[in-house]
Amino acid sequence: MREDSAKEKQDFIGQLLSDLESDRIERTISTTATDKFCEAICAFANDYPNHRLPGYLLIGVDDRGVPSGLKVTDDLMKNLAAIRHNGRVLPQPAMSIQRYVLPQGEIAVVEVHPSLHPPVRYNGRVWIRTGPTKAIANETEERRLTEKRTATAKTFDALPCFSSSMEDLDIAAFKLKYLPTAIDSEILRANNREIKSQLGSLKMYDVLHDMPTNAGILTLGTNPLFYLPGAYIQYIKFSGESMTGDEKPVEKIFSGPIIDMINNVQDFIRYNLVETRVYRTESFKDNLKTSYPFVALRELVMNAILHRDYESNAPIYIYEFSNRIEIHNPGGLYGDARPNNFPNVSAYRNPVLGEVLKNLEFVNKFNFGIKTAQEALLKNGNPPAEFDLSLVTKFLVKVFQRQET
C-alpha cells in the first residue's frame, strides 16, 4: 500500500467502508475464519472481472460497512501475513496488510493485487468474484483465466517452450504424480476436461500457442535438456581445499524431469555428503554429529533449483572440497531482493516452478529455506553458510564442515 497522508488514508478507508456494491471489496467481522480469508485473497488474485486493480479484504467490518469494534492484534496480523508464505494459495499472492484505527474500532485491510499467473488456487480450488460474492470457478471460467495468463505471461517458466509439443511431455507422470497433488480431490473426480486444458490450467501448457510451457518441460518433459540445456545439476568432488591438484575429480550429473532430479539429488546428499562422526564431549560421552546437516544442504540445493536462471546454459554446480561445500547456480538476486535486504526479502524468478515444488511437497513454506538451513547448521555446530552476493550472473553459497572441538 502507498504511504499516504493522514487525510488520504481517512478518505481511502471511508471509500472502502461506504462502497457496498463493489466486487473488489469483501467484509467480515470474523478474526479466525482463515478459510474465508484465503478464499477471498484467491478470488481477488484471480481478478476474473479483469479490473486490473487491487481487491480489498476488510476484517472487522460488517456487511453494512460499519466497523465492529475489533481490536486488531499482532497475532491476527501475523496470521494474515502467513497466508502469503504458507503455500496454500498458489501461486503466491501479491498482498499487503495494514491496521487502521478508527473511532468505532480497529480494522485490518488486506490489499491483494491481480496475479500475473492465474488461475490462482486455494487448496486446489480456483476461487473467483462473481459480482458481490465469490464462487468456485467452473470449466469455462477457469479457461478464461488460463487464456488471460498465457497472453500476459512474463516470467521464463510461464512462457511457451517454442518448438516443443505434447509428445515432449510424460502425460502418465502428469496424471499419476502431479495432478493429484495440485487439484482438490472433489474437483479432480468431476474433471472431464481434455488433457491440454488440464495442463494449461496448471501452467504446464500454453493454450494460445498450443505447446508446453518451460515449466511443463522442466516438470514433465521426457528430455528437458533438449530444450533447456542447463537444466541439470553437476556434482564435483575435489580432494583438497581448491580445484587444483586433482587429475580426475569425482563427478556426477543429475538430470531429467524435476521430480526425478530432486529425488535423486536428495538421496545423493543424504547418503554421500552427510557423514556421521563421533565427537567426544567434555563429559567423555560420545556424541554423534554429521559433517553437514542434511536439512541445510537440502534447503540450499532446493533454493538453487527454484531461483536459478533457466535461460542460462550453465548447470547448478555442487562442489565438495575437503573443508566445505559450495553451491553455484546461474542468476544473481532477482527483483526486489538486494544485498542489503537479503534474505529477508525474496522475489521469485520462477513463480510457476515454485508452485510446482510446493504442490509436490519439496517446499513447505516460501521464503524460509535459508533461515531453515542456517538454523540446522547452528544446531549441528557448523559455521553459518556464507553467501557471495556480489556476483552478477550467479549466486554462490559456501557451507563449511563441522569441526571437531
C-alpha positions in Angstrom: 0.0 0.0 0.0 1.1 3.6 -0.6 2.5 5.8 2.2 -0.4 8.3 2.2 -1.0 11.3 4.3 -3.5 11.1 7.2 -6.3 12.7 5.2 -5.6 10.4 2.2 -5.8 7.4 4.5 -9.0 8.6 6.0 -10.6 9.2 2.6 -9.3 5.8 1.4 -10.9 3.9 4.3 -14.1 5.9 4.1 -14.4 4.9 0.4 -13.8 1.2 1.3 -16.4 1.3 4.0 -19.1 3.1 2.1 -18.9 1.2 -1.2 -21.3 -1.7 -0.6 -21.7 -2.7 -4.3 -18.1 -3.2 -5.4 -16.9 -6.7 -6.3 -13.4 -5.6 -5.3 -14.3 -5.4 -1.6 -15.2 -8.2 0.9 -16.0 -7.6 4.5 -16.0 -9.8 7.6 -16.2 -9.4 11.3 -14.5 -12.8 12.0 -10.9 -12.9 13.0 -10.5 -16.7 12.8 -12.1 -17.6 9.5 -8.8 -18.5 7.8 -10.6 -20.4 5.0 -12.8 -17.4 4.3 -9.7 -15.1 4.2 -7.8 -17.4 1.8 -10.8 -17.8 -0.5 -11.2 -14.0 -0.7 -7.5 -13.5 -1.4 -7.5 -16.2 -4.0 -10.5 -14.7 -5.7 -9.0 -11.2 -5.7 -5.7 -12.5 -7.1 -7.6 -14.2 -10.0 -9.3 -10.8 -10.9 -11.8 -12.7 -13.0 -13.7 -9.4 -13.9 -10.3 -8.2 -15.2 -10.4 -4.9 -13.3 -6.5 -4.9 -13.2 -6.9 -3.2 -9.8 -6.4 -4.5 -6.3 -9.1 -6.1 -4.2 -9.6 -5.5 -0.5 -10.5 -7.8 2.4 -11.8 -5.7 5.3 -11.6 -7.6 8.7 -13.6 -6.0 11.5 -16.3 -4.6 9.3 -19.9 -5.9 9.0 -21.9 -6.2 5.8 -23.3 -2.6 6.2 -19.7 -1.2 6.1 -19.7 -0.4 9.9 -16.6 -1.3 12.0 -17.5 -3.9 14.6 -15.2 -2.6 17.4 -12.5 -5.1 16.7 -9.0 -4.9 18.4 -6.5 -5.9 15.7 -3.9 -8.0 17.5 -0.3 -8.8 16.4 -1.4 -12.4 16.2 -4.1 -11.6 13.7 -1.6 -9.5 11.6 0.9 -12.4 11.7 -1.8 -15.0 10.7 -2.8 -12.8 7.7 0.8 -12.3 6.6 1.4 -16.1 6.8 -1.2 -16.7 4.1 1.3 -15.3 1.5 4.1 -17.8 2.6 2.3 -21.0 3.7 1.8 -22.2 0.2 -2.0 -22.9 0.4 -2.8 -20.1 -2.0 -0.8 -20.8 -5.2 0.9 -19.1 -6.9 1.9 -16.8 -4.1 -0.4 -13.8 -3.9 1.0 -10.3 -4.0 -0.6 -8.7 -0.9 0.0 -6.2 1.8 -1.7 -5.7 5.2 -2.4 -2.6 7.2 -4.0 -1.9 10.6 -6.3 1.2 10.7 -7.5 2.8 14.0 -11.0 4.4 13.7 -13.3 5.9 16.3 -15.6 2.9 16.1 -12.7 0.4 16.5 -9.7 -1.0 14.5 -9.8 -2.8 11.2 -7.3 -4.9 9.2 -7.2 -4.3 5.5 -5.6 -6.8 3.2 -4.8 -5.4 -0.3 -4.5 -8.1 -3.0 -3.1 -7.4 -6.4 -4.1 -9.3 -9.5 -1.8 -12.3 -10.2 0.3 -12.4 -13.3 -0.1 -16.2 -13.3 -3.8 -17.1 -13.0 -5.5 -19.3 -12.2 -4.7 -19.0 -8.5 -5.8 -21.8 -6.3 -6.6 -22.2 -2.6 -6.2 -25.8 -1.5 -6.6 -26.9 -5.2 -9.7 -24.9 -5.9 -10.0 -21.8 -8.1 -12.0 -19.0 -6.5 -13.3 -16.0 -8.4 -15.5 -13.0 -7.7 -19.0 -13.1 -9.3 -20.5 -9.8 -8.5 -20.5 -9.1 -4.8 -19.9 -12.8 -3.9 -17.3 -15.4 -4.6 -17.6 -18.9 -6.0 -15.5 -21.8 -7.3 -14.7 -21.3 -11.0 -16.3 -23.6 -13.5 -14.5 -25.0 -16.5 -15.3 -22.1 -18.8 -14.3 -19.5 -16.2 -11.1 -21.4 -15.4 -10.3 -21.5 -19.2 -10.7 -17.7 -19.4 -8.2 -17.3 -16.6 -5.7 -19.6 -18.3 -6.0 -17.7 -21.6 -5.5 -14.4 -19.7 -2.3 -15.7 -18.2 -0.9 -17.0 -21.5 -1.5 -13.6 -23.1 0.4 -11.7 -20.4 3.0 -14.3 -19.1 6.3 -12.5 -18.3 8.5 -15.0 -16.3 10.5 -17.5 -18.2 8.9 -20.6 -16.6 5.4 -19.4 -17.7 6.4 -18.8 -21.3 5.8 -21.3 -24.1 8.7 -23.6 -24.9 8.9 -23.0 -28.6 9.2 -25.9 -31.0 8.0 -28.3 -28.2 4.8 -30.3 -28.4 2.6 -32.6 -26.4 4.8 -35.5 -27.4 7.6 -34.0 -25.3 5.5 -34.4 -22.1 5.1 -37.5 -19.9 1.3 -37.5 -19.6 1.3 -40.6 -17.4 3.5 -38.8 -14.9 1.2 -35.8 -15.0 -1.9 -37.8 -14.2 -0.3 -40.0 -11.6 2.3 -37.9 -9.9 1.4 -34.2 -10.3 -2.4 -33.8 -10.9 -3.5 -35.3 -7.6 -1.1 -33.0 -5.7 -2.3 -29.8 -7.4 -6.1 -30.2 -7.6 -8.7 -30.7 -4.9 -9.8 -34.4 -4.9 -13.5 -33.5 -5.3 -12.7 -31.2 -8.3 -10.5 -34.0 -9.7 -13.3 -36.6 -9.6 -15.5 -34.3 -11.6 -12.8 -33.3 -14.1 -13.7 -34.3 -17.6 -11.7 -31.7 -19.5 -9.3 -32.6 -22.3 -5.7 -33.1 -21.3 -4.4 -29.8 -22.8 -7.0 -27.9 -20.8 -5.9 -29.6 -17.6 -2.2 -28.9 -18.4 -3.0 -25.3 -19.3 -4.9 -24.7 -16.1 -1.8 -25.8 -14.1 0.5 -23.7 -16.2 2.2 -26.7 -17.9 0.8 -25.8 -21.3 0.3 -22.6 -23.3 -3.1 -22.9 -24.9 -2.7 -19.9 -27.2 0.5 -21.2 -28.7 -0.5 -24.8 -28.4 2.7 -26.0 -26.8 4.1 -26.8 -23.4 5.5 -24.0 -21.2 9.0 -24.1 -19.9 7.7 -25.1 -16.5 5.9 -28.0 -18.2 9.1 -29.2 -19.9 11.0 -28.9 -16.6 8.4 -30.8 -14.6 7.1 -33.4 -17.1 9.5 -33.3 -20.0 10.7 -36.6 -21.4 14.0 -34.9 -22.2 14.2 -31.4 -20.6 17.9 -30.9 -21.7 16.9 -30.9 -25.4 15.1 -27.6 -24.9 16.8 -26.3 -21.7 20.4 -27.4 -21.9 21.4 -26.0 -18.5 18.6 -27.7 -16.6 20.7 -30.2 -14.6 22.9 -30.4 -11.5 26.6 -31.3 -11.7 28.4 -32.5 -8.6 32.2 -32.5 -8.5 34.4 -33.6 -5.6 37.9 -32.4 -5.0 40.4 -34.0 -2.6 41.7 -30.7 -1.2 40.5 -27.2 -0.4 40.8 -25.9 -4.0 40.0 -27.0 -7.6 43.7 -27.6 -8.4 45.7 -30.8 -7.9 43.0 -33.3 -8.9 43.7 -35.1 -12.2 40.3 -36.8 -12.1 37.9 -35.4 -9.6 34.8 -37.4 -8.8 31.8 -36.2 -10.9 28.1 -37.0 -11.1 25.3 -35.4 -13.1 21.6 -35.2 -12.0 19.1 -34.5 -14.8 15.6 -35.4 -16.1 12.2 -34.0 -15.1 12.3 -32.0 -11.9 10.6 -34.7 -9.7 13.2 -37.3 -10.6 16.1 -34.9 -10.4 15.2 -33.7 -7.0 14.6 -37.1 -5.5 17.9 -38.4 -6.9 20.0 -35.4 -5.6 18.3 -35.6 -2.2 19.3 -39.3 -1.9 22.8 -38.4 -3.0 23.1 -35.7 -0.4 21.7 -38.0 2.4 24.0 -40.9 1.6 27.1 -39.3 0.2 27.6 -35.8 1.6 26.2 -36.2 5.2 28.9 -38.2 7.0 28.1 -39.1 10.7 31.0 -38.8 13.1 31.6 -39.5 16.8 32.6 -36.4 18.8 33.8 -36.7 22.4 32.2 -34.3 24.8 33.7 -32.8 28.0 31.9 -35.5 30.0 33.7 -38.1 27.9 30.5 -39.3 26.3 30.4 -39.9 22.6 28.2 -37.5 20.7 27.1 -38.4 17.1 27.1 -35.4 14.8 27.1 -35.1 11.0 29.7 -33.2 9.0 26.9 -31.4 7.3 23.2 -31.4 8.4 21.1 -32.9 5.6 18.3 -30.3 6.1 20.7 -27.5 5.4 22.2 -28.9 2.2 18.7 -29.9 1.0 17.3 -26.5 1.6 20.2 -24.7 -0.1 20.1 -27.0 -3.1 16.3 -26.6 -3.3 16.8 -22.8 -3.2 19.2 -23.1 -6.2 16.7 -25.2 -8.2 13.9 -22.8 -7.5 15.7 -19.5 -8.1 18.2 -20.3 -10.8 18.1 -18.7 -14.3 16.9 -21.4 -16.6 17.7 -19.3 -19.7 21.3 -19.9 -18.9 23.1 -23.0 -20.4 25.1 -23.4 -17.2 24.0 -26.0 -14.7 23.8 -25.8 -10.9 27.2 -26.8 -9.6 27.8 -28.6 -6.3 31.5 -28.5 -5.4 32.7 -30.7 -2.5 36.0 -29.7 -1.0 37.8 -31.2 2.0 36.5 -28.5 4.3 33.4 -27.1 2.6 30.6 -27.5 0.0 29.9 -24.8 -2.5 26.7 -24.4 -4.5 26.8 -22.2 -7.6 23.6 -21.5 -9.6 23.1 -19.3 -12.6 21.4 -16.0 -11.9 22.0 -13.4 -9.2 19.5 -11.8 -6.9 16.2 -11.1 -8.6 13.5 -8.4 -8.4 13.3 -6.6 -5.1 15.9 -8.8 -3.5 19.1 -6.8 -2.8 22.3 -7.5 -0.9 21.2 -5.1 1.8 17.8 -6.9 2.4 18.8 -10.5 1.7 17.5 -13.0 2.8 14.5 -11.1 4.4 13.2 -10.0 1.0 12.7 -12.6 -1.7 11.5 -12.3 -5.3 10.7 -15.3 -7.4 12.3 -15.6 -10.8 10.3 -18.8 -11.4 6.9 -18.5 -9.6 5.3 -21.3 -11.6 8.1 -23.6 -10.7 7.7 -22.5 -7.0 4.0 -23.6 -7.3 5.1 -27.0 -8.7 7.7 -27.6 -5.9 5.1 -26.6 -3.2 2.4 -28.9 -4.7 5.0 -31.8 -4.8 5.9 -31.0 -1.1 9.5 -30.3 -1.9 8.9 -26.9 -0.4 7.0 -26.5 2.8 6.8 -22.7 3.1 8.1 -19.9 0.8 11.0 -17.6 1.9 12.0 -19.9 4.8 14.6 -22.1 3.1 17.7 -20.1 4.0 16.5 -19.5 7.6 15.9 -23.2 8.0 19.4 -24.0 6.6 21.1 -21.6 9.0 19.2 -22.9 12.0 20.2 -26.5 11.1 23.9 -25.5 10.7 23.9 -23.8 14.0 22.2 -26.7 15.8 24.8 -29.1 14.3 27.8 -27.0 15.2 28.7 -25.8 11.7 29.6 -22.2 11.0 26.8 -20.2 9.3 26.6 -20.5 5.5 28.3 -17.7 3.6 26.7 -16.0 0.6 28.5 -14.1 -2.1 26.0 -11.6 -3.4 28.5 -9.6 -5.4 28.3 -11.9 -8.4 26.1 -10.6 -11.2 25.4 -13.7 -13.2 25.4 -16.3 -10.5 24.6 -17.0 -6.8 27.2 -18.7 -4.6 26.8 -20.2 -1.1 29.5 -21.8 0.9 28.8 -24.4 3.7 31.7 -25.2 5.9 32.2 -28.6 7.5 31.7 -29.1 11.2 35.0 -29.2 13.0 35.7 -31.4 16.0 36.0 -29.5 19.2 
